[in-house]
Amino acid sequence: MRRTPNLIAHISILKSHISYLKSIFMNFTIEGNIVDVVNQTIFKGAITIDNGIIQSIVEKETSTSNYILPGFIDSHVHVESSMLIPSEFARLAVTHGTVATISDPHEIGNVLGIEGVKYMLDNGKKVPFKFYFGAPSCVPATTFETAGAEIGVKDTEELLKMPEIVYLAEMMNFPGVLSGDETVMAKIKLAHQYKKVVDGHAPGLRGEDARKYIAAGISTDHECFTAEEALGKLKLGMKILIREGSAAKNFEALIDLMHEHYPHMMLCSDDKHPNDLVVGHVDRLVKRALKKGIPLMKVLRTACVNPVKHYGMKVGLLQTNDPADFIVTDNLEELTILQTYINGKLVAENGKTLIPSVNAEVVNNFNCNKISEKDIVVLANSNKIRVITVEDGQLITGEVYAELSPKKNELLSDTSKDILKLVVVNRYHSAPPSVAFVKNFGLKEGAMASTVAHDSHNIIAVGVNDADIITAINLLVDHKGGVSAVNSKFKGVLPLPVAGLMSIEDGYTVAEKYEILDQKIKTWGSTLQSPYMTLSFLALLVIPNLKLSDKGLFDGTEFKFTSLFV
């Protein structure tokens, strides 16, 4: 009998429902080529699961050619940067074989403090996904910007006491570690007291400074942007994470180290925008590593085993008595994810999530007023200025001197030189905006703005003229957070009502809406792979070199404010 396409689709859906129900209500057995990463072997066999736990693994002949592997783990990610609440992030991530994350709730911590961290914990518990959250170590990240909250030593201890908090999140204040800052060292001491690992963040740190930083008990770094830097830290006993997110892309620079140093490496995204998360996650890094010639077992060690061991995660590794956390794929080259299981529950099949959306409340901290064009006027005290330069795929920025021709004694964007006005507005209370200039954004028309602006998440905007910049900013004030794109013919905004960072809408809907704005910016001239992500890091003072906070232009090398004018 010939089957119509609709009938075939219905049969496929029915099979998915049957598999899903079996995984919930019954013990079951799954057969295939079992990839045992722990023991470095592949064999045909059957895995019996009961109540979410692997009861037995036996070798036997099987007719299926599919492969069963441990699930993937993102070893460092800020869920907030996906613009999705944790429950929606999970719905998308499982389709790519991700079963767990090491998640730093630093972003919402800067907006709402310890209550923001608890929001992430509570929402993450509502779905079958293994979120392992850390206690943010640097809130606020620096004293040179305005954040919405502070997580002090007592708050840090409250979090570290919680069993759900498994580590002290990235210690960005590496100058504080090197100088023995009392607060910084107290937080690290607390982490060690509660037997929880400390994550690092030390871009460019080498030699004796790197040794001193690591000797403080800091165990990882995801900020290396050269192989030499990473190798130096590896030799000092640090674990190195290969990062490939929506903005920061260090895979190519670091991947060759995996051949020899895979026991001490992991994979992470750090920051992943929603449209990118729809396309792929850790699975893409695994595939790229395989195509680079890294042996399968070495790659899977970094993607599955190492994070479980380092953080003490209760994530299964396809061993008897482990939680049944695994993926099924059709081959070991393309790694098409056919199924994802977490605690024996089927959570994704054939690219479709089986995790339902959950209700979520809105929490926020947004208290500024609209601004006007006169608020961002730059009077020409000199026509020679410092300009921030961005590099696609990197968080580090440069600094150049440039000359702008004043118009009515004002300095404005100059698209002929690709130098655009950059504005940061305090969103926690009304205050005069900070203004600087940035090069290499590429915009020829319009403006863009965002309240995803690391680390304090004030409003950041860039554009070719003051009118569009102001409109883009004020759209976000109206919605109390989001991302926007504006030109003479278009005004678009994606509201992010949760802390000005996340939406409560369906993750795929958020991704579609974000993609529209992202494409608008690119049609207006930007050649950046992820212009909104790049914009969001221009206020990140702890990454060198030149940045802009709501308080002024900041030299990240000297760690002090500097003048716009030369």
QUIBEL-V336069 format. One line per field, one symbol per residue. phi: phi as a letter, one per 30 degrees, with the letter a starting at -180 (. if undefined). burial: + if it has 9 or more other C-alpha atoms within 8 Angstrom, else -. A space follows every 50 residues. Layout:
phi = ???
burial = ???
This chain:
phi = .dcdedddddddddddddddddddcbdabbclddccddchbbadabcccb hicddabbdadbddcdccbdddbddaaceeddicdeddededdddcidca bcccdeddddcbidddddddedddddbdacdccccecbbddbccacccab cddddddeddddddccaddeddddddddcieddeddddddeddchbdcdc abdidbhdddddddddjccbbccdcbdddddddedcjddccdcbcdcdbc eddcddddeccedbbbcacibbdddddddabdedddddddddjdeedddd dddbdeddddcidccdbibeidedcabcbdaccdhdddbbcbhicdcabh icdcdddbdbdcbaabbccdbbeddcdcdddaccbdbdccbeibcdbcbb cbccddbhiccbebddchccdcbbcdccadaddcbbbbcididcaiabba cdbdcdiddbbbacbdddeddddddddechklbbbbbdcbbbbcdbddii bbccdeeddddddddddededdddkdcddbddddedcdcdddcdccbbcd ckdbcdddhadbddcc
burial = -------+-------+--++++++-+++--+++++++------+++++++ -++++++----+---+++++++++++++++++++++++++++++++++++ ++++++++++++++-++--++-++--+++-++++++++++++--++++++ +-+-+++-++----++++++++++-+++--+--+++++-+++---+++++ ++---+--++++++---++++++++++-++++++---+++++++++++++ +-+++-+++-++-+++++++++++++++-++++-+++-++---+---+++ ++++++++--+-+-+++++--++++++++++---+-+++++++++++++- +-+++--------+++-+----+--+---+--+++++++++-+++++++- +--+-+---++++++--+++++++++++++--++++++++++++++++++ ++++++++++++++++-++++++++++-+++++++++---+-++++++++ ++++--++-++++++-++-+++-+++-+-+++++++++++++++++++++ ++++++-------++-
